Amino acid sequence: MQRCLQLAAMGAGAVAPNPMVGAVLVYNGRIIGEGFHQKYGEAHAEVNCINNVAEADKTFIEKCTMYVSLEPCAHFGKTPPCADLIISHKIPNVVIGCRDSFAAVDGKGIERLKAASVQVTLGILEDECRELNKRFFTFHEKQRPYIILKWAQSSDGKIGAGNGERVFISNEFTNKLIHKWRAEEAAIMVGTNTALLDDPALTARLWPGNNPVRLVVDMDLKLPSSLKLFDGTFKTIVFNQHKEEMGEMLSFCKVDKDEKFIPQIFNALNKLQLQSVIIEGGAKLLQSFIDENTWDEVRVISNEELIIGSGLSAPVLKNSSLFEERTIKNDTISFYRNAVINKMY
C-alpha cells in the first residue's frame, strides 16, 4: 500500500478533479504490475496497473492480489468502471486503502467486488490514503474547496513596506517551491490591492506542471485591464458585485455585498469543480479566512534576515497547530493545520 501511495502522488496536479490513485498487482510476494492515474480523463490506476503486466506474467493475474489506494469506481465517467475491470480479469483479492466518499462511488465499488466473490480488505494505511487526497475528500464531504493560506513575512512580522513599494521577501529557491505549490492546486486567489500593487502573474512558470485558475477579488471592478492577470494567457475569474459573465479566458462572478463573502466564493468554486485554492494575499483577504475559520492549512515563509520596520503587518493566525518546518537558506517555512477542524481533510 505504501508503494500505491508513492505511485499515486506522481499524479499530483494532473488528475483533478479526480483523486490521485495508485495500484499494485502482487503474485507470491512479487509485484508483477503497477500503475497510477496519470491524467484527468485518461486511464485509471487499475487499468494502467493491469496493462503494465508483462506478457509472461499475465497467466498469474487470476491468482494475484491487487492493492489500490482508493476504492475502485463502479460507475461510467470518463472511463468504464474499474470494479468491472477487476472482476473481468478474475483477480481474487483486492486490498483497498480507503473508501471513496464521492457519491457516485461511496461503497458501490466494494459492493460490486464482493458480489462477484472477490475477497476485499479495507482500511490499510487509511489515514495516509485520505491525507494524500485531502483536497478531494474536503470537496466532496464538506462541499467546499481545500483552502491553503500562504504569505511571506520579514523577521519583524511585516508582509510589505506600506508605502506602495514592492518588497521581495522570499529567496529564489523558496520562490521555486512556491511555484510548485501553485502547480499542485486548482486555483490561486488574491485581493484587489495585491493585484494592483504587485501586478502578479499568478502562474507556475518556475515549475513544470499546470497553471492554476487565477481568482481575484475586485468588488468595484477598478483594476486596470493592463494587469498581468488579464493578459489572456490563463483563465482568470473576477469576483465582483456588478456583473456575471462567463468567458473562455476571463469570467466575472457576481457576489452580493450584503451577504457573507466566503460562502458565496465557496458556492461558485464548487460549481466550477475547483477543489483547492491557495490564497496569496493580501493581509485583509487572508485575515478574513482566518477570522471565519474557513481554512485548512497555512504556510508562512519567514525571512530571518530581513527587517522592514514600519510596514504592513502579517495576518494574525488563530486556531493553528504547527506540524512541519523547513529551512531554505535564510527562509523558514512553517506549516500549520487548523486545530479546530482537527484534520487536514
Summary of the structure (lengths in Angstrom):
residues: 345
radius of gyration: 22.4
end to end distance: 20.0
largest distance: 71.8
contacts: 1145
relative contact order: 0.13
helix: 28%
strand: 26%
